[in-house]
Amino acid sequence: MIAILQIGDIHTSEKKANPALANAGLVVAAIKTLAASCSELYLVLTGDIAYAGKQKEYEIATTFIGELEEGLRNLGNPGLVGTVVIPGNHDCDFDIAGDLRDAAMASVGAAIEALAVHGNTAAELVRPQTEYFNFQALIDPRLENTSRLYWQRSFSAAKSKVLFRALNTAWVSRRHEVPGQLFFPPQAILPIEGDTDLVVTLMHHPFAWIEPNNARLLRREIETSSDIILTGHEHKGDSYGKILSDGAQTNYVEGAAFYDPQSSENGFNLIILDPPNSTYQVNHFLWKGSLYEAQPPTSRIFTRNQNLLEHQFLNNPEFRQELDDIGTPFTHTEKTELKLSDLFVYPDLRAIENSPSARTPQIVRGHKVLQFVVDNPKLRISGPTKSGRTSLAKVLYKDLLEQKKIVPVLISGSDFKGTTYESVVGVITRNFKRQYSDKLYSRFSQLLNNDRICIIDDWQQFSLNFAAKEAVLSALLKYGSRVLVFADAAASIYELGQLAKNDDLADFAFCEMKELGYVLRGRLVSNWISLGKEFQLDELELTERSNAAEHVLDTLISTGIVPSYPFFVLSVLQARDSAGSTTNYGSFGHIYEQLLTTRLGHFGQKRVGAKLTFLSRIAFAMHQARTPFIRESELHEAADLYSREYALSERVSQWIEQFVEAKILQIEQGEVKFIYKYAYYFLLALYFQEGISNAYEAEDLKRQLIEMVDGAYDDDKTQTLIFYLYLSKDRQLIEQILAKARGVLAETAPIDLTRDLAFSNSLCSRHPTLIAPGTNHSANRLARDTQKDEVAEVSREPNKPNGSHQIAVATGFQLLDIMGQVVRNFPLELRADQKRELVYETCALGLRMMKDFMLSMENGYEDVSRALRDFLERNPVFTSKSPDDVAYASNMFLVNFIEGMLIGMIKKISFCIGLRELAETYRQIEADTSYNDVSMRIIDLAITLEHFAKIPASEVERLRAVVESNITAYTILRTLVSEFLSLFPCDYKLRQRMESLLKFEPNDPRLLLDKKVRSLTS
């Protein structure tokens, strides 16, 4: 924001006392609070610095102004950028006016438009201001050689460029002035050159003091080239705006006298402008005996003078608001009006080579997307529905204009109705004028090709065939500009190959919008959680809340249930924050229900329940047929049947268009599918929940649910069970799930981390080196998420389980999720015994799976070890090493793998059942001595670290005493604590205590590897 301190009519006199000259410090004290929010401050003196234009008066004024400037500089933020001063009628020393002045003034009015601004007549008329200009040269030496009728002073501060224009309206002042008798030559006013963020015009006399015909010309010249006009002379503070017939708006601020003994209102103005947010405020300060008291401020909408846009490509306010419109009506608990700039993060792009010899697609990271667009003047970006194409187009538009000085025009594919060059240029012209102003188009049309860009959004909405699209693209390129096209992913598949056949269009670059990875999801989550609480959330609370949200998102996205585009990420976050008993427990059922009801609610709340029931029938039909679709004819038959069964007056078939528009169903080539998995799972579960209450279907549906429990290794069955239990709280089915969980790997005892790690410990003779994590938690989280993204880039689809053992393990993983979701659905509503049993069986199953993993590693050691040694021996680093060295290194890699898997399982259990609302359940389990072994205590520690965001120091000390001699168990303990210290802030004394207790090495990246392995690879 920009602050302008306007002081005028000081009336410094050598002969008359002026107590206001002692008030420099009081002026600074009066404005410091209001000005603190501004990034720059200007001091403007709007005339009548002196009383009679005498040298001694200016010497006194110079002292006052120096004190004022020093006080303003000492404000710190904002700093005083500069001082601008203009003369008034009291700055004329009429005692030195020559004999020729009266004769010159008598003739100048009739020929004012022909006056030579630098001629003898003008020089004679400004002679009484000689001492003023000597004074002005001291205040701002850079203006010493400028015209004495008009001058400009430009300031380039950190965030803006401000131009002050000074009109010397007192050049023809008389000792006794009469309104309507002054003149000013319009030709003296210089044109504005270059870009500016604000143009301020200063003139001591308001227009009423200027001869009416001359004032009319002058007013038009000034009002069409100023954002704000500051005046003085009349000793009365006021402010108002004026809109011209062409829509241009100018703002006037009139200053009170700083010192006038005959007036009861002496003071000054502080003007605060915020051009990006289109506001400005005028604060009047009046002298009240011992201080300057602020009067009620005048606040107005600030709109840049549209005529000034001829000198700078700036969007008009309406389009600026459109650019920041988030598009989707998300709701947030802390901010009522969400803007795109509140939440947006640049997505990654996958660049595709458009040639038969295409290489591996290049990944363009989000922070490089803007430059990538600049480097590729012909570019096409595709993405599926709700991938954020339009948001990316808007943000690129804004950043290209502001950061790269490339002037964009945004066009919708539906705007093109014809294919001729003239019609395409017409589309560009209309959209440009809508987004900027009519007057700027000529300048835009003459820009160099690289300095302008046409951004086409929703290219698929151009309804003509590919030949027509080809013609439009050719016309755009003929027009001469960069071209950036955003299109639906499906439409791009065909056009990708076709464009390669056209020589003019073959060099278009192609990109796909990637789903948000861990890093970008983390940024979006942080933006959402901190919105409206930027100054309330401390680092620990922000980290804790972000961590919980990311856990939920990671699970939903990693299973492919919800896409990781911004729309869906924000929908999940909004659902988590919505009212309801399961709001923040990480319940998937609650989230999916919110996603569906929000989509259907756009068409009215009255029929949402009925529509969900009908859709549940479609999901069940697919389930029964074991296909991901039904025929379109079957859909309409089901709609007619539903209408008859429920005696509905409206045709249910009319709902189908709503389902398609809401992106719940898609219909292609006569096949009807659910677009997203979560909709299918939730609606199928809804059918079971509603159907079981129907005696006719109940027994068969219950049987199918029990069969789903038996086949829980299948993801479709798992998700359906999760949502059914969310809807029903079916205690009988929960008992079936618990029984199934007890039977998985029942022959394997839970792992005992004090006794069952002998095999892993035998591979490593000493504790590995662990370094103390850095204290920059944001950087640590970024590094972690970056590493997870790199792993995800090369990860493959998991193989389906094959054989009874693999099926048992896969079932175990799915049952962990199911039991975890049951307690997350109803942590405060399930009976204590059932919660305790669910939590315990989750832990017990996880521990059996850990023991099973250790047995499989021990039994398969020879094969795994041999494969590792073969791999290392082929690595150039190890070709010269001895067999013993290679064997040692392979064992160390194997140990790291085992430790990673065990820690991963512990964290999996922690996520499934980790919840603050289960604290009493944990306490009850801990009190049972049969459960109180080291394995359960380490799980409890992981839950405390991850979900309670604190280190139980005494428990860590007790665990260390038990496991310190056990290399693998001790490493697990140290790693859990190290990860917490890396990702969560904590008291530095506690941190030092943990680092000393667990023997962390100093934070030196060279210590990341085991010392011997490091020596082998050096």
PEPEQUI-V274985 format. One record per backbone hydrogen bond with DSSP energy under -1.0 kcal/mol. CO is the residue of the C=O (numbers start at 0). NH is the residue of the N-H. Records with the same first field share a line. If there is no record, write none. Layout:
CO = NH + NH
This chain:
0 = 38 + 39
1 = 272
2 = 41
3 = 270
4 = 43
5 = 268
6 = 45
7 = 257
8 = 258
11 = 50
17 = 20
18 = 21
19 = 22
22 = 26
23 = 27
24 = 28
25 = 29
26 = 30
27 = 31
30 = 34
34 = 37
39 = 2
40 = 80
41 = 4
42 = 83
43 = 6
44 = 85
46 = 8
47 = 10
48 = 11
53 = 57
54 = 58
55 = 59
56 = 60
57 = 61
58 = 62
59 = 63
60 = 64
61 = 65
62 = 66
63 = 67
64 = 68
65 = 69
66 = 70
67 = 71
68 = 72
69 = 73
71 = 74
72 = 75
74 = 76
78 = 40
81 = 42
83 = 44
87 = 90
88 = 91
91 = 93
92 = 95
97 = 100
99 = 103
100 = 104
101 = 105
102 = 106
103 = 107
108 = 111
110 = 113
115 = 118
118 = 122
119 = 123
120 = 124
121 = 125
125 = 128
126 = 129
127 = 92
128 = 132
129 = 133
130 = 134
131 = 135
132 = 136
134 = 138
135 = 139
139 = 142
140 = 143
142 = 145
148 = 167
150 = 165
152 = 163
154 = 161
159 = 156
160 = 196 + 197
161 = 154
162 = 199
163 = 152
164 = 201
165 = 150
166 = 168
167 = 170
169 = 172
177 = 180
181 = 210
184 = 187
185 = 188
197 = 162
198 = 226 + 227
199 = 164
200 = 229
201 = 166
203 = 231
205 = 208
206 = 209
208 = 181
210 = 214
211 = 215
212 = 216
213 = 217
214 = 218
215 = 219
216 = 220
217 = 221
218 = 222
219 = 223
221 = 224
226 = 250
227 = 200
228 = 252
229 = 202
230 = 254
231 = 233
237 = 253
239 = 251
241 = 249
243 = 246
247 = 243
249 = 241
250 = 228
251 = 239
252 = 230
253 = 237
256 = 266
259 = 262
265 = 286
267 = 284
268 = 5
269 = 282
270 = 3
271 = 280
272 = 1
273 = 278
274 = 277
277 = 301
278 = 273
279 = 299
280 = 271
281 = 297
282 = 269
283 = 294
284 = 267
285 = 292
290 = 287
292 = 285
297 = 281
299 = 279
304 = 307
305 = 308
306 = 309
307 = 310
311 = 313
315 = 319
316 = 320
317 = 321
318 = 322
319 = 323
321 = 324
323 = 339
325 = 327
327 = 329
338 = 341
339 = 342 + 343
347 = 513
348 = 363
349 = 511
350 = 361
352 = 354
354 = 357
361 = 350
363 = 348
364 = 367
365 = 368
367 = 371
368 = 372
369 = 373
370 = 374
376 = 482
377 = 508
378 = 484
379 = 510
380 = 486
381 = 512
382 = 488
383 = 386
387 = 391
388 = 392
389 = 393
390 = 394
391 = 395
392 = 396
393 = 397
394 = 398
395 = 399
396 = 400
397 = 401
398 = 402 + 403
399 = 405
406 = 452
408 = 454
410 = 456
411 = 414
412 = 415
419 = 423
420 = 424
421 = 425
422 = 426
423 = 427
424 = 428
425 = 429
426 = 430
427 = 431
428 = 432
429 = 433
430 = 434
431 = 435
434 = 315
436 = 439
437 = 440
439 = 443
440 = 444
443 = 446
447 = 450
448 = 451
450 = 406
451 = 481
452 = 408
453 = 483
454 = 410
455 = 485
456 = 412
457 = 460
458 = 461
464 = 468
465 = 469
466 = 470
467 = 471
468 = 472
469 = 473
470 = 474
471 = 475
472 = 476
473 = 477
474 = 478
475 = 479
481 = 453
482 = 378
483 = 455
484 = 380
485 = 458
486 = 382
487 = 491
488 = 492
490 = 494
491 = 495
493 = 497
494 = 498
497 = 500
498 = 501
501 = 505
504 = 507
508 = 379
509 = 351
510 = 381
511 = 349
516 = 520
517 = 521
518 = 522
519 = 523
520 = 524
521 = 525
522 = 526
523 = 527
524 = 528
525 = 529
529 = 532
532 = 535 + 536
537 = 541
538 = 542
539 = 543
540 = 544
541 = 545
542 = 546
543 = 547
544 = 548
545 = 549
546 = 550
547 = 551
548 = 552
549 = 553
550 = 554
551 = 555
552 = 556
553 = 557
554 = 558
555 = 560 + 561
556 = 559
560 = 677
563 = 515
564 = 568
565 = 569
566 = 570
567 = 571
568 = 572
569 = 573
570 = 574
571 = 575
572 = 576
579 = 582
581 = 584
586 = 590
587 = 591
588 = 592
589 = 593
590 = 594
591 = 595
592 = 596
593 = 597
594 = 598
595 = 599
596 = 600
599 = 602
600 = 603
604 = 607
606 = 610
607 = 611
608 = 612
609 = 613
610 = 614
611 = 615
612 = 616
613 = 617
614 = 618
615 = 619
616 = 620
617 = 621
618 = 622
619 = 623
620 = 624
621 = 625 + 626
629 = 671
630 = 634
631 = 635
632 = 636
633 = 637
634 = 638
635 = 639
636 = 640
637 = 641
638 = 642
639 = 643
640 = 644
641 = 645
642 = 647
650 = 653
651 = 654
654 = 658
655 = 659
656 = 660
657 = 661
658 = 663 + 664
659 = 662
663 = 674
665 = 672
667 = 670
669 = 631
670 = 667
671 = 629
672 = 665
675 = 679
676 = 680
677 = 681
678 = 682
679 = 683
680 = 684
681 = 685
682 = 686
683 = 687
684 = 688
685 = 689
686 = 690
687 = 691
690 = 693
693 = 696 + 697
696 = 700
697 = 701
698 = 702
699 = 703
700 = 704
701 = 705
702 = 706
703 = 707
704 = 708
705 = 709
706 = 710
708 = 711
710 = 713
713 = 717
714 = 718
715 = 719
716 = 720
717 = 721
718 = 722
719 = 723
720 = 724
721 = 725
722 = 726
723 = 727
724 = 728
729 = 733
730 = 734
731 = 735
732 = 736
733 = 737
734 = 738
735 = 739
736 = 740
737 = 741
738 = 742
742 = 745
744 = 747
751 = 754 + 755
756 = 760
757 = 761
759 = 762
760 = 763
769 = 1000
774 = 776
775 = 779
776 = 780
777 = 781
778 = 782
779 = 783
780 = 784
781 = 785
782 = 786
783 = 787
784 = 788
785 = 789
786 = 790
787 = 791
788 = 792
802 = 806
803 = 807
804 = 808
805 = 809
806 = 810
807 = 811
808 = 812
809 = 813
810 = 814
811 = 815
812 = 816
813 = 817
814 = 818
815 = 819
816 = 820
817 = 821
818 = 822
819 = 823
820 = 824
821 = 825
825 = 829
830 = 834
831 = 835
832 = 836
833 = 837
834 = 838
835 = 839
836 = 840
837 = 841
838 = 842
839 = 843
840 = 844
841 = 845
842 = 846
843 = 847
844 = 848
845 = 849
846 = 750 + 850
847 = 851
848 = 852
849 = 853
850 = 854
851 = 855
852 = 856
853 = 857
854 = 858
855 = 859
857 = 860
859 = 863
860 = 864
861 = 865
862 = 866
863 = 867
864 = 868
865 = 869
866 = 870
867 = 871
868 = 872
869 = 873
871 = 874
874 = 877
877 = 880
881 = 885
882 = 886
883 = 887
884 = 888
885 = 889
886 = 890
887 = 891
888 = 892
889 = 893
890 = 894
891 = 895
892 = 896
893 = 897
894 = 898
895 = 899
896 = 900
897 = 901
898 = 902
899 = 903
900 = 904
901 = 905
902 = 906
903 = 907
904 = 908
905 = 909
906 = 910
907 = 911
908 = 912
909 = 913
914 = 917
915 = 918
917 = 921
918 = 922
919 = 923
920 = 924
921 = 925
922 = 926
927 = 930
930 = 932
932 = 936
933 = 937
934 = 938
935 = 939
936 = 940
937 = 941
938 = 942
939 = 943
940 = 944
941 = 945
942 = 946
943 = 947 + 949
950 = 952
951 = 955
952 = 956
953 = 957
954 = 958
955 = 959
956 = 960
957 = 961
958 = 962
959 = 963
962 = 965
965 = 969
966 = 970
967 = 971
968 = 972
969 = 973
970 = 974
971 = 975
972 = 976
973 = 977
974 = 978
975 = 979
976 = 980
977 = 981
978 = 982
979 = 983
986 = 990
987 = 991
988 = 992
989 = 993
990 = 994
991 = 995
992 = 996
993 = 997
994 = 999
1000 = 771
1001 = 1003
1003 = 1006
1004 = 1007
1009 = 1013
1010 = 1014
1011 = 1015
1012 = 1016
